Amino acid sequence: MGFIRQQEEKLAVRFLSWQYEKLKKPIPAEADLANQAARIVEEAHRIARERGRNVVSIIKDLIAEIKK
């Protein structure tokens, strides 16, 4: 895994944690957060390839969908 991908996943983990705190839900174990973040980043990259959008904005959109 490349450096940028690792940074994207770390960003997704932080954003997920923040969303859980904001919703006053218990934060899952770190391994679960990492798995969720990896799936989100993978999906964001797939969408970016298809639509040509910014990966970070797609990650935020995907996380917003999860919290619903």
PDB file with SEQRES, HELIX, SHEET and CRYST1 records, atoms N, CA, C and O in Angstrom:
SEQRES   1 A   68  MET GLY PHE ILE ARG GLN GLN GLU GLU LYS LEU ALA VAL          
SEQRES   2 A   68  ARG PHE LEU SER TRP GLN TYR GLU LYS LEU LYS LYS PRO          
SEQRES   3 A   68  ILE PRO ALA GLU ALA ASP LEU ALA ASN GLN ALA ALA ARG          
SEQRES   4 A   68  ILE VAL GLU GLU ALA HIS ARG ILE ALA ARG GLU ARG GLY          
SEQRES   5 A   68  ARG ASN VAL VAL SER ILE ILE LYS ASP LEU ILE ALA GLU          
SEQRES   6 A   68  ILE LYS LYS                                                  
HELIX    1 AA1 PHE A    3  LYS A   22  1                                  20    
HELIX    2 AA2 GLU A   30  ARG A   51  1                                  22    
HELIX    3 AA3 VAL A   55  ILE A   66  1                                  12    
CRYST1    1.000    1.000    1.000  90.00  90.00  90.00 P 1           1          
ATOM      1  N   MET A   1       0.850  -1.170   0.000  1.00  0.00           N  
ATOM      2  CA  MET A   1       0.000   0.000   0.000  1.00  0.00           C  
ATOM      3  C   MET A   1       0.895   1.232   0.000  1.00  0.00           C  
ATOM      4  O   MET A   1       1.892   1.300   0.718  1.00  0.00           O  
ATOM      5  N   GLY A   2       0.517   2.190  -0.812  1.00  0.00           N  
ATOM      6  CA  GLY A   2       1.320   3.388  -0.947  1.00  0.00           C  
ATOM      7  C   GLY A   2       1.105   4.377   0.187  1.00  0.00           C  
ATOM      8  O   GLY A   2       0.155   4.275   0.964  1.00  0.00           O  
ATOM      9  N   PHE A   3       2.003   5.319   0.253  1.00  0.00           N  
ATOM     10  CA  PHE A   3       1.970   6.332   1.308  1.00  0.00           C  
ATOM     11  C   PHE A   3       0.684   7.150   1.269  1.00  0.00           C  
ATOM     12  O   PHE A   3       0.070   7.396   2.307  1.00  0.00           O  
ATOM     13  N   ILE A   4       0.276   7.568   0.081  1.00  0.00           N  
ATOM     14  CA  ILE A   4      -0.919   8.407  -0.033  1.00  0.00           C  
ATOM     15  C   ILE A   4      -2.157   7.623   0.397  1.00  0.00           C  
ATOM     16  O   ILE A   4      -3.024   8.164   1.084  1.00  0.00           O  
ATOM     17  N   ARG A   5      -2.246   6.371   0.004  1.00  0.00           N  
ATOM     18  CA  ARG A   5      -3.389   5.525   0.385  1.00  0.00           C  
ATOM     19  C   ARG A   5      -3.441   5.385   1.903  1.00  0.00           C  
ATOM     20  O   ARG A   5      -4.520   5.442   2.491  1.00  0.00           O  
ATOM     21  N   GLN A   6      -2.288   5.201   2.543  1.00  0.00           N  
ATOM     22  CA  GLN A   6      -2.249   5.098   4.003  1.00  0.00           C  
ATOM     23  C   GLN A   6      -2.758   6.385   4.646  1.00  0.00           C  
ATOM     24  O   GLN A   6      -3.502   6.346   5.626  1.00  0.00           O  
ATOM     25  N   GLN A   7      -2.355   7.519   4.092  1.00  0.00           N  
ATOM     26  CA  GLN A   7      -2.794   8.807   4.633  1.00  0.00           C  
ATOM     27  C   GLN A   7      -4.301   8.984   4.449  1.00  0.00           C  
ATOM     28  O   GLN A   7      -4.979   9.509   5.332  1.00  0.00           O  
ATOM     29  N   GLU A   8      -4.822   8.550   3.308  1.00  0.00           N  
ATOM     30  CA  GLU A   8      -6.266   8.631   3.072  1.00  0.00           C  
ATOM     31  C   GLU A   8      -7.021   7.777   4.080  1.00  0.00           C  
ATOM     32  O   GLU A   8      -8.060   8.193   4.593  1.00  0.00           O  
ATOM     33  N   GLU A   9      -6.507   6.590   4.364  1.00  0.00           N  
ATOM     34  CA  GLU A   9      -7.161   5.716   5.332  1.00  0.00           C  
ATOM     35  C   GLU A   9      -7.093   6.299   6.740  1.00  0.00           C  
ATOM     36  O   GLU A   9      -8.058   6.197   7.498  1.00  0.00           O  
ATOM     37  N   LYS A  10      -5.969   6.904   7.095  1.00  0.00           N  
ATOM     38  CA  LYS A  10      -5.863   7.547   8.408  1.00  0.00           C  
ATOM     39  C   LYS A  10      -6.852   8.702   8.522  1.00  0.00           C  
ATOM     40  O   LYS A  10      -7.478   8.891   9.565  1.00  0.00           O  
ATOM     41  N   LEU A  11      -6.987   9.469   7.449  1.00  0.00           N  
ATOM     42  CA  LEU A  11      -7.954  10.561   7.423  1.00  0.00           C  
ATOM     43  C   LEU A  11      -9.369  10.014   7.598  1.00  0.00           C  
ATOM     44  O   LEU A  11     -10.162  10.570   8.359  1.00  0.00           O  
ATOM     45  N   ALA A  12      -9.683   8.941   6.905  1.00  0.00           N  
ATOM     46  CA  ALA A  12     -11.006   8.331   7.005  1.00  0.00           C  
ATOM     47  C   ALA A  12     -11.264   7.820   8.423  1.00  0.00           C  
ATOM     48  O   ALA A  12     -12.377   7.962   8.928  1.00  0.00           O  
ATOM     49  N   VAL A  13     -10.269   7.234   9.068  1.00  0.00           N  
ATOM     50  CA  VAL A  13     -10.426   6.759  10.452  1.00  0.00           C  
ATOM     51  C   VAL A  13     -10.733   7.931  11.378  1.00  0.00           C  
ATOM     52  O   VAL A  13     -11.633   7.846  12.214  1.00  0.00           O  
ATOM     53  N   ARG A  14      -9.987   9.022  11.231  1.00  0.00           N  
ATOM     54  CA  ARG A  14     -10.229  10.196  12.074  1.00  0.00           C  
ATOM     55  C   ARG A  14     -11.621  10.762  11.837  1.00  0.00           C  
ATOM     56  O   ARG A  14     -12.320  11.130  12.780  1.00  0.00           O  
ATOM     57  N   PHE A  15     -12.016  10.830  10.575  1.00  0.00           N  
ATOM     58  CA  PHE A  15     -13.326  11.368  10.247  1.00  0.00           C  
ATOM     59  C   PHE A  15     -14.443  10.461  10.771  1.00  0.00           C  
ATOM     60  O   PHE A  15     -15.452  10.946  11.282  1.00  0.00           O  
ATOM     61  N   LEU A  16     -14.258   9.148  10.643  1.00  0.00           N  
ATOM     62  CA  LEU A  16     -15.245   8.204  11.185  1.00  0.00           C  
ATOM     63  C   LEU A  16     -15.369   8.360  12.703  1.00  0.00           C  
ATOM     64  O   LEU A  16     -16.479   8.391  13.236  1.00  0.00           O  
ATOM     65  N   SER A  17     -14.246   8.456  13.390  1.00  0.00           N  
ATOM     66  CA  SER A  17     -14.257   8.621  14.847  1.00  0.00           C  
ATOM     67  C   SER A  17     -15.010   9.889  15.231  1.00  0.00           C  
ATOM     68  O   SER A  17     -15.817   9.893  16.161  1.00  0.00           O  
ATOM     69  N   TRP A  18     -14.735  10.953  14.506  1.00  0.00           N  
ATOM     70  CA  TRP A  18     -15.395  12.226  14.772  1.00  0.00           C  
ATOM     71  C   TRP A  18     -16.905  12.102  14.557  1.00  0.00           C  
ATOM     72  O   TRP A  18     -17.694  12.623  15.345  1.00  0.00           O  
ATOM     73  N   GLN A  19     -17.300  11.407  13.484  1.00  0.00           N  
ATOM     74  CA  GLN A  19     -18.721  11.229  13.212  1.00  0.00           C  
ATOM     75  C   GLN A  19     -19.406  10.415  14.316  1.00  0.00           C  
ATOM     76  O   GLN A  19     -20.512  10.758  14.734  1.00  0.00           O  
ATOM     77  N   TYR A  20     -18.766   9.349  14.787  1.00  0.00           N  
ATOM     78  CA  TYR A  20     -19.331   8.556  15.873  1.00  0.00           C  
ATOM     79  C   TYR A  20     -19.491   9.401  17.135  1.00  0.00           C  
ATOM     80  O   TYR A  20     -20.517   9.327  17.812  1.00  0.00           O  
ATOM     81  N   GLU A  21     -18.465  10.210  17.452  1.00  0.00           N  
ATOM     82  CA  GLU A  21     -18.543  11.076  18.630  1.00  0.00           C  
ATOM     83  C   GLU A  21     -19.666  12.087  18.473  1.00  0.00           C  
ATOM     84  O   GLU A  21     -20.424  12.338  19.409  1.00  0.00           O  
ATOM     85  N   LYS A  22     -19.766  12.660  17.294  1.00  0.00           N  
ATOM     86  CA  LYS A  22     -20.788  13.670  17.018  1.00  0.00           C  
ATOM     87  C   LYS A  22     -22.189  13.089  17.187  1.00  0.00           C  
ATOM     88  O   LYS A  22     -23.089  13.765  17.686  1.00  0.00           O  
ATOM     89  N   LEU A  23     -22.372  11.841  16.775  1.00  0.00           N  
ATOM     90  CA  LEU A  23     -23.667  11.170  16.891  1.00  0.00           C  
ATOM     91  C   LEU A  23     -23.874  10.529  18.261  1.00  0.00           C  
ATOM     92  O   LEU A  23     -24.914   9.929  18.531  1.00  0.00           O  
ATOM     93  N   LYS A  24     -22.857  10.667  19.124  1.00  0.00           N  
ATOM     94  CA  LYS A  24     -22.896  10.096  20.480  1.00  0.00           C  
ATOM     95  C   LYS A  24     -23.116   8.588  20.448  1.00  0.00           C  
ATOM     96  O   LYS A  24     -23.866   8.033  21.251  1.00  0.00           O  
ATOM     97  N   LYS A  25     -22.448   7.946  19.504  1.00  0.00           N  
ATOM     98  CA  LYS A  25     -22.476   6.494  19.397  1.00  0.00           C  
ATOM     99  C   LYS A  25     -21.128   5.958  19.864  1.00  0.00           C  
ATOM    100  O   LYS A  25     -20.114   6.646  19.746  1.00  0.00           O  
ATOM    101  N   PRO A  26     -21.107   4.746  20.390  1.00  0.00           N  
ATOM    102  CA  PRO A  26     -19.813   4.183  20.815  1.00  0.00           C  
ATOM    103  C   PRO A  26     -18.893   3.979  19.609  1.00  0.00           C  
ATOM    104  O   PRO A  26     -19.319   3.503  18.557  1.00  0.00           O  
ATOM    105  N   ILE A  27     -17.652   4.342  19.786  1.00  0.00           N  
ATOM    106  CA  ILE A  27     -16.675   4.199  18.711  1.00  0.00           C  
ATOM    107  C   ILE A  27     -16.242   2.735  18.653  1.00  0.00           C  
ATOM    108  O   ILE A  27     -15.838   2.168  19.667  1.00  0.00           O  
ATOM    109  N   PRO A  28     -16.325   2.119  17.465  1.00  0.00           N  
ATOM    110  CA  PRO A  28     -15.911   0.714  17.336  1.00  0.00           C  
ATOM    111  C   PRO A  28     -14.417   0.544  17.625  1.00  0.00           C  
ATOM    112  O   PRO A  28     -13.670   1.518  17.721  1.00  0.00           O  
ATOM    113  N   ALA A  29     -14.014  -0.696  17.758  1.00  0.00           N  
ATOM    114  CA  ALA A  29     -12.595  -0.999  17.984  1.00  0.00           C  
ATOM    115  C   ALA A  29     -11.766  -0.453  16.828  1.00  0.00           C  
ATOM    116  O   ALA A  29     -12.258  -0.272  15.714  1.00  0.00           O  
ATOM    117  N   GLU A  30     -10.512  -0.199  17.121  1.00  0.00           N  
ATOM    118  CA  GLU A  30      -9.619   0.395  16.127  1.00  0.00           C  
ATOM    119  C   GLU A  30      -9.527  -0.449  14.854  1.00  0.00           C  
ATOM    120  O   GLU A  30      -9.463   0.094  13.752  1.00  0.00           O  
ATOM    121  N   ALA A  31      -9.520  -1.772  15.006  1.00  0.00           N  
ATOM    122  CA  ALA A  31      -9.449  -2.652  13.840  1.00  0.00           C  
ATOM    123  C   ALA A  31     -10.700  -2.511  12.976  1.00  0.00           C  
ATOM    124  O   ALA A  31     -10.617  -2.509  11.748  1.00  0.00           O  
ATOM    125  N   ASP A  32     -11.859  -2.391  13.624  1.00  0.00           N  
ATOM    126  CA  ASP A  32     -13.104  -2.205  12.879  1.00  0.00           C  
ATOM    127  C   ASP A  32     -13.110  -0.872  12.142  1.00  0.00           C  
ATOM    128  O   ASP A  32     -13.536  -0.791  10.990  1.00  0.00           O  
ATOM    129  N   LEU A  33     -12.630   0.177  12.818  1.00  0.00           N  
ATOM    130  CA  LEU A  33     -12.536   1.485  12.165  1.00  0.00           C  
ATOM    131  C   LEU A  33     -11.599   1.423  10.957  1.00  0.00           C  
ATOM    132  O   LEU A  33     -11.891   1.995   9.907  1.00  0.00           O  
ATOM    133  N   ALA A  34     -10.488   0.735  11.115  1.00  0.00           N  
ATOM    134  CA  ALA A  34      -9.526   0.616  10.014  1.00  0.00           C  
ATOM    135  C   ALA A  34     -10.144  -0.132   8.831  1.00  0.00           C  
ATOM    136  O   ALA A  34      -9.917   0.234   7.677  1.00  0.00           O  
ATOM    137  N   ASN A  35     -10.918  -1.171   9.115  1.00  0.00           N  
ATOM    138  CA  ASN A  35     -11.586  -1.911   8.038  1.00  0.00           C  
ATOM    139  C   ASN A  35     -12.621  -1.046   7.339  1.00  0.00           C  
ATOM    140  O   ASN A  35     -12.710  -1.052   6.111  1.00  0.00           O  
ATOM    141  N   GLN A  36     -13.400  -0.306   8.108  1.00  0.00           N  
ATOM    142  CA  GLN A  36     -14.385   0.600   7.520  1.00  0.00           C  
ATOM    143  C   GLN A  36     -13.691   1.651   6.662  1.00  0.00           C  
ATOM    144  O   GLN A  36     -14.135   1.955   5.556  1.00  0.00           O  
ATOM    145  N   ALA A  37     -12.601   2.199   7.182  1.00  0.00           N  
ATOM    146  CA  ALA A  37     -11.862   3.229   6.454  1.00  0.00           C  
ATOM    147  C   ALA A  37     -11.293   2.676   5.145  1.00  0.00           C  
ATOM    148  O   ALA A  37     -11.338   3.344   4.113  1.00  0.00           O  
ATOM    149  N   ALA A  38     -10.763   1.464   5.193  1.00  0.00           N  
ATOM    150  CA  ALA A  38     -10.199   0.855   3.982  1.00  0.00           C  
ATOM    151  C   ALA A  38     -11.277   0.665   2.920  1.00  0.00           C  
ATOM    152  O   ALA A  38     -11.045   0.918   1.738  1.00  0.00           O  
ATOM    153  N   ARG A  39     -12.459   0.217   3.350  1.00  0.00           N  
ATOM    154  CA  ARG A  39     -13.568   0.040   2.392  1.00  0.00           C  
ATOM    155  C   ARG A  39     -14.009   1.378   1.809  1.00  0.00           C  
ATOM    156  O   ARG A  39     -14.292   1.485   0.616  1.00  0.00           O  
ATOM    157  N   ILE A  40     -14.065   2.394   2.662  1.00  0.00           N  
ATOM    158  CA  ILE A  40     -14.477   3.721   2.206  1.00  0.00           C  
ATOM    159  C   ILE A  40     -13.485   4.278   1.198  1.00  0.00           C  
ATOM    160  O   ILE A  40     -13.883   4.814   0.164  1.00  0.00           O  
ATOM    161  N   VAL A  41     -12.205   4.156   1.490  1.00  0.00           N  
ATOM    162  CA  VAL A  41     -11.173   4.669   0.584  1.00  0.00           C  
ATOM    163  C   VAL A  41     -11.208   3.909  -0.739  1.00  0.00           C  
ATOM    164  O   VAL A  41     -11.079   4.510  -1.806  1.00  0.00           O  
ATOM    165  N   GLU A  42     -11.382   2.601  -0.674  1.00  0.00           N  
ATOM    166  CA  GLU A  42     -11.465   1.810  -1.911  1.00  0.00           C  
ATOM    167  C   GLU A  42     -12.655   2.247  -2.755  1.00  0.00           C  
ATOM    168  O   GLU A  42     -12.533   2.416  -3.968  1.00  0.00           O  
ATOM    169  N   GLU A  43     -13.792   2.427  -2.117  1.00  0.00           N  
ATOM    170  CA  GLU A  43     -14.992   2.879  -2.826  1.00  0.00           C  
ATOM    171  C   GLU A  43     -14.782   4.285  -3.399  1.00  0.00           C  
ATOM    172  O   GLU A  43     -15.199   4.570  -4.522  1.00  0.00           O  
ATOM    173  N   ALA A  44     -14.142   5.149  -2.633  1.00  0.00           N  
ATOM    174  CA  ALA A  44     -13.865   6.512  -3.104  1.00  0.00           C  
ATOM    175  C   ALA A  44     -12.975   6.494  -4.339  1.00  0.00           C  
ATOM    176  O   ALA A  44     -13.191   7.269  -5.271  1.00  0.00           O  
ATOM    177  N   HIS A  45     -11.989   5.628  -4.353  1.00  0.00           N  
ATOM    178  CA  HIS A  45     -11.104   5.533  -5.518  1.00  0.00           C  
ATOM    179  C   HIS A  45     -11.859   4.994  -6.731  1.00  0.00           C  
ATOM    180  O   HIS A  45     -11.636   5.435  -7.859  1.00  0.00           O  
ATOM    181  N   ARG A  46     -12.745   4.047  -6.491  1.00  0.00           N  
ATOM    182  CA  ARG A  46     -13.545   3.511  -7.597  1.00  0.00           C  
ATOM    183  C   ARG A  46     -14.427   4.606  -8.193  1.00  0.00           C  
ATOM    184  O   ARG A  46     -14.511   4.751  -9.413  1.00  0.00           O  
ATOM    185  N   ILE A  47     -15.080   5.370  -7.325  1.00  0.00           N  
ATOM    186  CA  ILE A  47     -15.945   6.451  -7.790  1.00  0.00           C  
ATOM    187  C   ILE A  47     -15.121   7.522  -8.505  1.00  0.00           C  
ATOM    188  O   ILE A  47     -15.537   8.048  -9.537  1.00  0.00           O  
ATOM    189  N   ALA A  48     -13.958   7.839  -7.954  1.00  0.00           N  
ATOM    190  CA  ALA A  48     -13.103   8.856  -8.574  1.00  0.00           C  
ATOM    191  C   ALA A  48     -12.679   8.433  -9.975  1.00  0.00           C  
ATOM    192  O   ALA A  48     -12.631   9.255 -10.889  1.00  0.00           O  
ATOM    193  N   ARG A  49     -12.371   7.147 -10.142  1.00  0.00           N  
ATOM    194  CA  ARG A  49     -12.003   6.663 -11.480  1.00  0.00           C  
ATOM    195  C   ARG A  49     -13.161   6.809 -12.452  1.00  0.00           C  
ATOM    196  O   ARG A  49     -12.969   7.176 -13.611  1.00  0.00           O  
ATOM    197  N   GLU A  50     -14.374   6.516 -11.968  1.00  0.00           N  
ATOM    198  CA  GLU A  50     -15.549   6.576 -12.836  1.00  0.00           C  
ATOM    199  C   GLU A  50     -15.975   8.005 -13.145  1.00  0.00           C  
ATOM    200  O   GLU A  50     -16.349   8.315 -14.276  1.00  0.00           O  
ATOM    201  N   ARG A  51     -15.918   8.869 -12.144  1.00  0.00           N  
ATOM    202  CA  ARG A  51     -16.485  10.216 -12.284  1.00  0.00           C  
ATOM    203  C   ARG A  51     -15.460  11.326 -12.379  1.00  0.00           C  
ATOM    204  O   ARG A  51     -15.796  12.448 -12.759  1.00  0.00           O  
ATOM    205  N   GLY A  52     -14.212  11.030 -12.038  1.00  0.00           N  
ATOM    206  CA  GLY A  52     -13.171  12.048 -12.107  1.00  0.00           C  
ATOM    207  C   GLY A  52     -13.263  13.090 -11.006  1.00  0.00           C  
ATOM    208  O   GLY A  52     -12.871  14.239 -11.213  1.00  0.00           O  
ATOM    209  N   ARG A  53     -13.776  12.708  -9.832  1.00  0.00           N  
ATOM    210  CA  ARG A  53     -13.890  13.647  -8.717  1.00  0.00           C  
ATOM    211  C   ARG A  53     -12.722  13.507  -7.750  1.00  0.00           C  
ATOM    212  O   ARG A  53     -11.901  12.598  -7.873  1.00  0.00           O  
ATOM    213  N   ASN A  54     -12.661  14.415  -6.796  1.00  0.00           N  
ATOM    214  CA  ASN A  54     -11.642  14.439  -5.760  1.00  0.00           C  
ATOM    215  C   ASN A  54     -11.915  13.325  -4.745  1.00  0.00           C  
ATOM    216  O   ASN A  54     -13.038  13.202  -4.256  1.00  0.00           O  
ATOM    217  N   VAL A  55     -10.915  12.524  -4.428  1.00  0.00           N  
ATOM    218  CA  VAL A  55     -11.072  11.378  -3.526  1.00  0.00           C  
ATOM    219  C   VAL A  55     -11.480  11.817  -2.126  1.00  0.00           C  
ATOM    220  O   VAL A  55     -12.332  11.173  -1.514  1.00  0.00           O  
ATOM    221  N   VAL A  56     -10.905  12.882  -1.607  1.00  0.00           N  
ATOM    222  CA  VAL A  56     -11.212  13.321  -0.240  1.00  0.00           C  
ATOM    223  C   VAL A  56     -12.678  13.731  -0.130  1.00  0.00           C  
ATOM    224  O   VAL A  56     -13.334  13.397   0.857  1.00  0.00           O  
ATOM    225  N   SER A  57     -13.197  14.439  -1.109  1.00  0.00           N  
ATOM    226  CA  SER A  57     -14.608  14.837  -1.043  1.00  0.00           C  
ATOM    227  C   SER A  57     -15.508  13.620  -1.139  1.00  0.00           C  
ATOM    228  O   SER A  57     -16.565  13.587  -0.507  1.00  0.00           O  
ATOM    229  N   ILE A  58     -15.117  12.626  -1.909  1.00  0.00           N  
ATOM    230  CA  ILE A  58     -15.897  11.391  -2.016  1.00  0.00           C  
ATOM    231  C   ILE A  58     -15.883  10.650  -0.685  1.00  0.00           C  
ATOM    232  O   ILE A  58     -16.910  10.115  -0.267  1.00  0.00           O  
ATOM    233  N   ILE A  59     -14.732  10.611  -0.013  1.00  0.00           N  
ATOM    234  CA  ILE A  59     -14.633   9.949   1.300  1.00  0.00           C  
ATOM    235  C   ILE A  59     -15.602  10.619   2.279  1.00  0.00           C  
ATOM    236  O   ILE A  59     -16.311   9.932   3.015  1.00  0.00           O  
ATOM    237  N   LYS A  60     -15.636  11.938   2.292  1.00  0.00           N  
ATOM    238  CA  LYS A  60     -16.548  12.650   3.187  1.00  0.00           C  
ATOM    239  C   LYS A  60     -17.997  12.299   2.854  1.00  0.00           C  
ATOM    240  O   LYS A  60     -18.803  12.079   3.758  1.00  0.00           O  
ATOM    241  N   ASP A  61     -18.331  12.244   1.577  1.00  0.00           N  
ATOM    242  CA  ASP A  61     -19.698  11.890   1.180  1.00  0.00           C  
ATOM    243  C   ASP A  61     -20.057  10.483   1.628  1.00  0.00           C  
ATOM    244  O   ASP A  61     -21.155  10.254   2.135  1.00  0.00           O  
ATOM    245  N   LEU A  62     -19.140   9.540   1.445  1.00  0.00           N  
ATOM    246  CA  LEU A  62     -19.401   8.154   1.827  1.00  0.00           C  
ATOM    247  C   LEU A  62     -19.599   8.013   3.335  1.00  0.00           C  
ATOM    248  O   LEU A  62     -20.469   7.267   3.783  1.00  0.00           O  
ATOM    249  N   ILE A  63     -18.799   8.722   4.108  1.00  0.00           N  
ATOM    250  CA  ILE A  63     -18.929   8.672   5.569  1.00  0.00           C  
ATOM    251  C   ILE A  63     -20.244   9.304   5.998  1.00  0.00           C  
ATOM    252  O   ILE A  63     -20.890   8.824   6.930  1.00  0.00           O  
ATOM    253  N   ALA A  64     -20.640  10.366   5.332  1.00  0.00           N  
ATOM    254  CA  ALA A  64     -21.929  10.993   5.651  1.00  0.00           C  
ATOM    255  C   ALA A  64     -23.070  10.016   5.408  1.00  0.00           C  
ATOM    256  O   ALA A  64     -24.047  10.008   6.157  1.00  0.00           O  
ATOM    257  N   GLU A  65     -22.959   9.189   4.367  1.00  0.00           N  
ATOM    258  CA  GLU A  65     -23.980   8.184   4.095  1.00  0.00           C  
ATOM    259  C   GLU A  65     -24.016   7.108   5.181  1.00  0.00           C  
ATOM    260  O   GLU A  65     -25.087   6.615   5.534  1.00  0.00           O  
ATOM    261  N   ILE A  66     -22.853   6.749   5.704  1.00  0.00           N  
ATOM    262  CA  ILE A  66     -22.770   5.719   6.744  1.00  0.00           C  
ATOM    263  C   ILE A  66     -23.490   6.171   8.002  1.00  0.00           C  
ATOM    264  O   ILE A  66     -24.152   5.371   8.664  1.00  0.00           O  
ATOM    265  N   LYS A  67     -23.365   7.444   8.335  1.00  0.00           N  
ATOM    266  CA  LYS A  67     -23.951   7.912   9.597  1.00  0.00           C  
ATOM    267  C   LYS A  67     -25.465   7.946   9.549  1.00  0.00           C  
ATOM    268  O   LYS A  67     -26.102   8.067  10.596  1.00  0.00           O  
ATOM    269  N   LYS A  68     -26.070   7.843   8.363  1.00  0.00           N  
ATOM    270  CA  LYS A  68     -27.533   7.861   8.259  1.00  0.00           C  
ATOM    271  C   LYS A  68     -28.137   6.545   8.616  1.00  0.00           C  
ATOM    272  O   LYS A  68     -29.358   6.396   8.579  1.00  0.00           O  
TER     273      LYS A  68                                                      
END                                                                             
